Amino acid sequence: MRCDNYCPRCGEIEESVTHAIFECHPALQVWSLSATPTSPGLFPVASVYTNMDYLFWRKNNIIAPDQGRDPYPWIIWYIWKTRNDKLFRGIDRDPLELVRYAESECQAWFNANETMPPHVQATNNDANQVLSFGNICLLDGSWTASGRFSGCGWVWMDSREDIQLMGTRNFTRCDSVLHSEVEALRWAMENMLQHSPCQSFGTDCKELIAMINEPQEWPRFATELEKIETLQICFPDFKITHVP
């Protein structure tokens, strides 16, 4: 199979990994706009090993690492993705936009993997509020870091708070516990559309409610939240409530 080795962004005759990630002009712009210190002859240079050695260790002697939250893995990934966008789709990406997106994805990853604080014991008012719920679909997701599968379940109670339907399922383990919560909501919404008039949902995950209210703040979950937004159109009076 014939292969053209030129760089699709700058026209360099021979495109190597080092050139694509560190030497091509758009890539150099990205590194200059990022928080990673750059200096001629120090970083970036014409050796992928020297560059990675710098990113992993030597730059920490120049700038203090922020609790390990350095976005350079995301920057490398999105430099590669924008290179492919240029080659296969003819799309040019703004270097500053790439840096900002990589930083936001880095922050979202750390936020999603932080240890969840223990649930505060529900007050009597909370308990009374739960007991007063009717015609609601309660849902939950199940996730463990060591398990091969994630799980989710839902139960629909009618206006008299009698259980009418319930469902459980498992699927290949999601990336995080929050992903399993989103999957639980999506599956519950699909079932309510098919089997009941219920438009209210209850979850013990406050982060899930925050995602629904402000999806733009959760870029890592953009694909999953787009599916939720599409389903919401089918619910004229969609509500989601925190149930301790």
C-alpha positions, 0 to 999 in steps of 0.5 A: 500500500502506498504511503505518503510520509509528508506532514499534512499540516506544514508540508514537511517531507518526512513526518515522524512522531517527534515532528507531529507532536513537538516540531510541527509549527501548529504543535509548537504554538500549542506548547508555547500557549500551554503552562509547560515551560519551553526553551530553545535547546531544552524543550521541545527538541528533535528527540522524542525520548528527550522530550518525554524525559523533560515532561515526566521529570526535568520540568518539575525542577523548573515549575512546581507540579500542581498535585500531579494535575499536569495536562501534558498527556491531554495536550499530546493526545489532542495535538494528535487528534487535530493532526488527524482532523487536518489529514482526514477531514481538512479541518484546522483547529485553533491552538489556543482552543486546543490548549483550553480544551485539554486543560478542561478535560484534564480537570474533568478527569481528576474531578471524576476520579476523586474519592466521593465524600461519605453521604451525610445521614439524611435528616428527618425532613429528608426522610419525610420528603422521600416518603411523600414521593409518588409517581417517580422512577428511582434509579441507581448505578453500581460500579467497582474499580476491580469489577468486569461489569457495571450495573444499574437499576430502577423502580417505578412507584405510582401515585400511591407509592406502590411499586409497579415496575422495576428493572436491573441490568449489567454491562461492560464496566464504565470508566467511572462511577459517574458514568454508571449513574448516567447510564442508569438514568438513560436506561430508566428514561427509555423504560419510562417512555415505553412502559409508564407515564412517569416523568419524575426521576430520583437519584442519590447522586448529586453530581448526576443532577449537576450534570443535567443542569449544567452539561457544559461543565462536564465536557468528559461526559459530552457524548453521554449527556447528549443522549440524555438531552435527546431523551428529555425532549420526549418528557414535557415535564421532566424532573430529577430530584435528589433522594438521600 
